[in-house]
């Protein structure tokens, strides 16, 4: 029991780190758009997924129509839909306010997950919940200042898109865990591969419409290695680390941890994202940012302790009845 618990915690933390790499994407893609980067990333991820699916003959038993449709639907919710709403939120609400709203994901997911599963009492969750909320306020303290509002194009379009992104990610997390629960015989790697292939197929399907709307710069700047080599290298690197490894780690965490705890752990994505942003900008954190990161980490550590103590007590109770 203890081993699987710790594996789940480490997997969730790694997934949070992998997902936090998305915050540095705008600083590395040059003249190409985030849509170009997403296309390369998801196509490479899909190719990796196909390699996983066809590397073992025993995998074929899992490649049923039902599994493919479920994986593609989850890829639509958690990848294409989430990506489009997040990107739209960043375009209309600016690069500061959009992440501030996305910080609500762990809070909403924790509340919804604990409401559905009743993992621990609400009283025991009060302190870590308040710590996470306070940490998010500190980390995003500049979001609604005059400086933070300078890049807002349309508050009334950007904020609903950000809230839609929150809803889609929460939906994906709950639906993905439910899908894994009814497939106990399916390895996490195979399920991850199905979702990766689904995401790549959907991004390729979206490309003609996106290109017609001018969302992609590849047709204008060129597909050749001389022009797009940096995009391909970064896209492949992020596909392997942030997408393939991140999805696999999240599925491992979803299979071994309650949703409420996984949500608390995923809040560390915000802390990792802030740290990554500081590295990119080559500066030290402000006092408020440092306090926010410390409080977020405190909330995560306290959550792990609360859930571990509950699991440990359940284990002792089970042994007592044997």
N, C-alpha and C positions, 0 to 999 in steps of 0.2 A: 504493500500500500504506500509506504513512505517513498519508495523508489519511483513509482509512477507519478506521485504527487510532485516530487522535485523535478522530474523530467518535464512534466507539464508546465511548471513554473518557468523553467529555463527556456522551454520552447516558446512560451508566450512572450518572454522578455526579448528573445531573439527576433520573433516576428515583429515586435514593436520597433526594435532597432532597424530591421529591414524596411519596414514601412516608412520610418522616419526619413529615409534617404530621399523620399519624394520631395521633401522641402528644399533640397539643394539642386533639383533638376533645372529650374530656371537659370541658374548660374553657370551651367556647363554646356548648354545646347547651342550657344552662339545665335546665329540668325535663323535657325530652324525653330519651329513652334513646338509646343508641348504635344500637339497632335502627331507631329512627325516622330517625336521621341516615343510616344505611346505605341505607334504603329510598329516601329522597329522592336521595341521591348516585348510587345505581346506576340509578334510573329516569331521571334526567337524563343520565347517561352513556350509557344505552341510546338515548335520543332523539338524542344527538349521533352515536352510532354509526350509527343509521338514516339520518341526514342525510348522513353520509359515504358510506354504501353506495348511496344513491339519487341522489347528486350527479353521477355520471358513468355513462353507459350502458355503458362498458367494464367496469365492476365486476361486471356481472351474470354474466359467465363464471366468476367465482370463487364465486358463491353456490350451490354444489352441496350436496347433502344430506350428503355426507361432510365437507365443510368446516364446515357448520353443526353437525353432531354433534360434531366434534372441538373446535370453539370452545366449545360449550356445556359439554362435559366439562371442558375446561381452566378455564372460568369457575367451574364447580362446585368444582374442586380449589383453585384459587388465589384465589377470591373468596368464595363462599358458605361452603364448608367451612373455609377459613382464617379467615374472619371469625368464624364461630361458635365455633371452637376458641379463638381469641385472646380473644374476649369472655368465654367460659366460664372461661378461665385467669385473666383479670383479676378476674372475680367471685369465684372460689374461692381463688385463690392471692394475690390482691391486686395493686395497681397497680405494685408494685416488683419482686416476684419474677418475674411473668410476662414483662416486658420483658427481664429478666436471662437467662431461658432462651431467649427469641427471639434474643438476641445470638449464639446458637450457629448460626443459619442460615448466615451466610457461611462459617464454619469447615467445617460439614458439606458445604455446597455446593462449596466449594473442593476438599475431599478427594475427594468423589464425582466432580466434574467432571474433575479431573486424572487420577483413576483410569480414567475412561471414555475420555478423549481423549489422555492422555499429553502435554499441552501443553508442560510443562517438567519437568526432573528434580526429584525430591522434595528433593534436597539444596539446590537453589536456592530452594525454597519454604520451607525450614525457618525462616529468619530472619523473613520477613514473617509467616508463620503464628504464630510465637511473639510477635511484636510485637502482632498483632491480639488474640491470646489475653490477653496482659498488659494491653492497653488496655481490653478488655472487663471484666477483673477490676477494674481501677481505676475505671472508669465505674460499674460495678454493685457497688462495694465495700460499700454499705450494705444490699444486698438481703437478706442473711441475718443481719443484726443483730437485736437485740430490737425496735428501732424498725421495721425493715422487716417483721418477722413479725407486727406488731400487727393488720394488716388481713387476715390469712389466715383464711378461713372453713373451708377443707378442703384441707390440703396434699396429701392422697392423691387428690383429684379434680383440683385445679388444676394440679399438676405434670404428670400424664399428658396433660391437655388442652394444656398448653404444648408438650410434646414432640410431640404430634400436630400442632400448628400448625407446628412446625419441619419435620416430615416432609412435610406437605402443601405447604409453600412450596418445599422442595427438589424434591419431585416435580414441582410445577408448572414450576419453572425448567428442569429437565432435559427434561420432556415438551414444553414450549413451544418450546425450541430445536430439538428433534427435529422437531416439526411444521413449523417454519419451514424447516428444512433440506430437507424433501421437497417444499416449495412455493417454489422459488427464483423463480418467475415472479410470485408474489403480492406486491404492495406491502405494506410493514410497516403502513401506515395502514389498509388494508383488513382485514388480519388482526386488528389491534387493534380495529377497529370490530365485527367478528364476535364477539370475546370480550366487548366492552362490552355488546352487545345480549344475549348469552347471560347475562351477570351480572344485567342488569336483569330479564330474564324469570324467572330463578331466584329473585330476591328477591321479585318479585310473587307467584310461586307459593308462597313460604314465608310470605307475610304472613298468610293466614287461620289457619294453624297457630300462628304466632307471636303473633297477636292473641288467640287462644283461650288461650294460656299466659300472657297478660299481659305479654309482652315489649315491646309497643309502647304508647306513651303517647298517640299521635295520636287514637285513638278517645275517650280520656278528656279530653284537653286541647283537642282541636278541630283540624280541618283548615283552618279559615279563616285568611286572611292576618293578621288582627289578633292571633290567638293564635300562629300558627306561622310568621309572616313571617320572623323571625330564622332559624329552622330552614331554611326554603326558601333564603334568601340564602346562608347558610353551606354548606348542602348543595350548591347549584349551584356555588358558588365552588370547593369542594373537588372536585366532580365534574369540572370543567373542568381544574383544575391538577393535583390529586393522582391522579385516576383516568385521565382521557382522555390528558393529556400524559404522565403517569407510565407508563401502559401502552405508549403509542407509543414513548417513549424506551427502555423496557426491551426492547421488540422490536427496535429498532434496534441496541442493544447486543448482544442475543442473536444477531443475524445477523452481526455484525462481530467479536465477541470470543470467545475461548475461555471456557467456563463457569467455569474456575478463576479467571480474571482478573475476570470480571463479578462473581463472588462476593466477591472481595477489595474491589472498588469499592463493592459494595452495603453493605459494613460501615460505610461513611461515613454510612449512614442513622442508625446509633446516635449518631454524633457530631452530626449535624444535629438529631436528636431531643433530645439533651441540651441543645444550645444553645437550641432552641425552648422547652424546659421552663424554662430559666433566664430567658428573656425573659418568659414567662408569669408566673413567680413574681417577676420583677423583682429578681433577686439575682445576685451574681457567683458563679462556680464555686468550689468548694472546691479546695484544692491537689490532692487526689486526682482530682477530676473533670477539672481542667485538665490534669493529667499524663496521664490516660486518653485525653482527646481528642487531645492532642499525639502520643501513641504510636500511636493508631489512624491518624491522618493519616500518620505516618511509615511505618507498615506499608503503607498504600495507595500512597504515592509509590514505595516500594521495589518493590512488586509491578508497578506500571506500568513501571518501568525494566527489571525482569527480563524481562517479556513483550515489551517493545519491542525489547530487545537480541536476544532470540531471533528475533523476526520480522525484524529488520534483517539478522541473520546468515543467515537462510533466504533472504532476498531476494538477498543477495550471492552465495550458493551457486547460486541459480537462474540468475543472470546469468552466472556463471562457466561454466555448462554450456551456455549458448546459443552 
